[in-house]
Amino acid sequence: MQIVLLVLAAGLCRSFAIYFVKAETLIKLSIPALHIINADDRAHHHDDHRRRVDHHVVHN
């Protein structure tokens, strides 16, 4: 009986380890994507700010 439990426990640990590695890989892949999106948003925000400044200068 103990052997069966050990085999089941080993199987669960292995599948959990595989799941964990896959999750970690997904996280590693998604972090750079998030950084790219944030950088893009910042660039757009910077352009808007520059446009506002130009607009202000034109009015003066």
Backbone hydrogen bonds, N-H to C=O, Kabsch-Sander energy under -0.5 kcal/mol:
donor,donor_aa,acceptor,acceptor_aa,energy
5,L,1,M,-2.0
6,L,2,Q,-2.5
7,V,3,I,-2.6
8,L,4,V,-2.5
9,A,5,L,-2.8
10,A,6,L,-2.8
11,G,7,V,-2.5
12,L,8,L,-2.5
13,C,9,A,-2.6
14,R,10,A,-2.4
15,S,11,G,-2.5
16,F,12,L,-2.5
17,A,13,C,-2.5
18,I,14,R,-2.4
19,Y,15,S,-2.4
20,F,16,F,-2.8
21,V,17,A,-2.5
22,K,18,I,-2.4
23,A,19,Y,-2.6
24,E,20,F,-2.6
25,T,21,V,-2.4
26,L,22,K,-2.4
27,I,23,A,-2.4
28,K,24,E,-2.6
29,L,25,T,-2.2
30,S,26,L,-2.4
31,I,27,I,-2.2
33,A,29,L,-0.9
34,L,30,S,-2.2
35,H,31,I,-2.3
36,I,32,P,-2.4
37,I,33,A,-2.2
38,N,34,L,-2.6
39,A,35,H,-2.6
40,D,36,I,-2.3
41,D,37,I,-2.4
42,R,38,N,-2.4
43,A,39,A,-2.3
44,H,40,D,-2.2
45,H,41,D,-2.4
46,H,42,R,-2.5
47,D,43,A,-2.1
48,D,44,H,-2.2
49,H,45,H,-2.2
50,R,46,H,-2.3
51,R,47,D,-2.5
52,R,48,D,-2.2
53,V,49,H,-2.2
54,D,50,R,-2.7
55,H,51,R,-2.5
56,H,52,R,-2.2
57,V,53,V,-2.4
58,V,54,D,-2.5
59,H,55,H,-1.8
60,N,56,H,-1.4
